[in-house]
Each structure stands twice: as C-alpha cells, then as structure tokens.
C-alpha cells in the first residue's frame, strides 16, 4: 500500500515539474522549446527508471493531458517527443541496456522530431524555407534551383547536428541525475576507451575523395547528397580528433586541456586540425597506441 501511494505521489510530482517547465516556457515566449526542448525529458525519464514502463505510461498520459491545457500545438509536439525519448531511454536503463543502445534510441527519436519540425512541417513551426531560399537567392545573386539545393543540404545537416547535440545532452544529464539519485546507470567510458572502427575512417576518406572528384568533374546529380555526407564526415572526424586531443592532455597530466579540446571544436580553421587528427586516429588507431 505504501509503495503504491509513493508511486502516485512521485508521479504527481513529475507531472507538476513538467507543468512548471511548460509555464516557464510560456512566460518567456517559447524559449525552452526553441533552445532547450530536451529539458522536458528528465521528469518522466527518472520516473520510468524508478517505477518501470507501465507506471510511466500512466504518468505520460497525464503529462500529455496536462500539456493540452498549458501549451500550444508546437509545444505539444515537443512534449510528445520528450515523452517518447523518456520512455525509450528509461525503459532501456530499467532493462540494463548498454549506453550505445540508449544513444541509438534517443538519437533516432531526436532525429525524427527535428526532421519533422525543421523540414517536413516547417510551416507549422513558423519556418518558411521557400521565402528564406528566395532571400538567399537575391543576396548571393544565384539561381533559385541552386539556392534551394544548398538550403536543403544545410537543413539536413542542421537536423543531424541538432539531433546529435540533443542526444548527448539527454544522455549525459540523465547519467548525472541517475547517479545523484542512486539509480542504476552504466558508467561513461573514458576518452581512452572510446575507439572508432577503421572502417569508419575508410568511409570518411572515401566520402572526401568522392566529394573532391565531384568538384573537379562538376557533377550535378548527387552533389547535394555528397555535400551533406562531407559535412557529416567532417563532424564525425572532428569529434574523434577532440577525443584524441583529450587523451594527449590526460597523458601529459593536463586535465584542464580536455575543456580546451571541447572548445576548439567550435573554433573555425582550428577545428580542421581536429578533423585531420580524428581521421588519423580512425585509420591508425592512435589512442590505442597511447594506452
């Protein structure tokens, strides 16, 4: 009896926390749903890990019904995405799934929600891709078709990057909260233990070669797809380059250098060095030799 009462009380508390976040979001004009939509995930996620998927389903229905009274359609969309992320991640933790599985689950849901909100249903969320493409066409004095193709490539790349960052935020904050609350969670691997397969490095190198050949030959078909692949490959290589630089800092006894390596990811020109370092790490397994 006591456990059921506690379960109900905690469920009500998680609904209240979600409602508080939604009220703050409405007061500040949708700031949270625009910049930090992943904050809506954690109340239900903690509840799912603590009490299981069946109790979390009941709590999620209450959160959705509460959201109908407190938010607009766009906010409701982000609430539904957060509920799916929380159920997928929380049930995975409850079942003892590995961190890689949790990342894949969260990343897939984040990518789908971002794709719907930024590309497929853009007009419902206040975006007008056609108008923005026309403005770019007038600004750069280029053809409308060329601008549209470039805008589509940039939009897809933005969806990938936003989904990746959102997935990492959900994963690391969840691990921190679960550890603080004494709930089960897999420990995060050290930078030395995160090794990339060589086939990934070979794939990135192949994309670079194809992109370079496309520029020289001036291909029309498939060039936008190669541009998206090129940007994604550079992003992936830069992440592994930052991990390699972190390992170097740890090996030399400079743990503060790990923060500098993270900051360098966002510094133009310098992050190209991280791209090359990450590609070398994938192909030559540099961090494996350091260990």
C-alpha positions, 0 to 999 in steps of 0.5 A: 500500500505504501509503495503504491501511494509513493508511486502516485505521489512521485508521479504527481510530482513529475507531472507538476515539474513538467507543468512548471517547465511548460509555464516557464516556457510560456512566460518567456515566449517559447524559449525552452522549446526553441533552445532547450526542448530536451529539458522536458525529458528528465521528469518522466525519464527518472520516473520510468527508471524508478517505477518501470514502463507501465507506471510511466505510461500512466504518468505520460498520459497525464503529462500529455493531458496536462500539456493540452491545457498549458501549451500550444500545438508546437509545444505539444509536439515537443512534449510528445517527443520528450515523452517518447525519448523518456520512455525509450531511454528509461525503459532501456536503463530499467532493462540494463541496456548498454549506453550505445543502445540508449544513444541509438534510441534517443538519437533516432527519436531526436532525429525524427522530431527535428526532421519533422519540425525543421523540414517536413512541417516547417510551416507549422513551426513558423519556418518558411524555407521557400521565402528564406531560399528566395532571400538567399537567392537575391543576396548571393545573386544565384539561381533559385534551383541552386539556392534551394539545393544548398538550403536543403543540404544545410537543413539536413545537416542542421537536423543531424547536428541538432539531433546529435547535440540533443542526444548527448545532452539527454544522455549525459544529464540523465547519467548525472541525475541517475547517479545523484539519485542512486539509480542504476546507470552504466558508467561513461567510458573514458576518452581512452576507451572510446575507439572508432572502427577503421572502417569508419575512417575508410568511409570518411576518406572515401566520402572526401575523395568522392566529394573532391572528384565531384568538384573537379568533374562538376557533377550535378546529380548527387552533389547535394547528397555528397555535400551533406555526407562531407559535412557529416564526415567532417563532424564525425572526424572532428569529434574523434580528433577532440577525443584524441586531443583529450587523451594527449592532455590526460597523458601529459597530466593536463586535465584542464586541456580536455575543456580546451579540446571541447572548445576548439571544436567550435573554433573555425580553421582550428577545428580542421586540425581536429578533423585531420587528427580524428581521421588519423586516429580512425585509420591508425588507431592512435589512442590505442597506441597511447594506452 
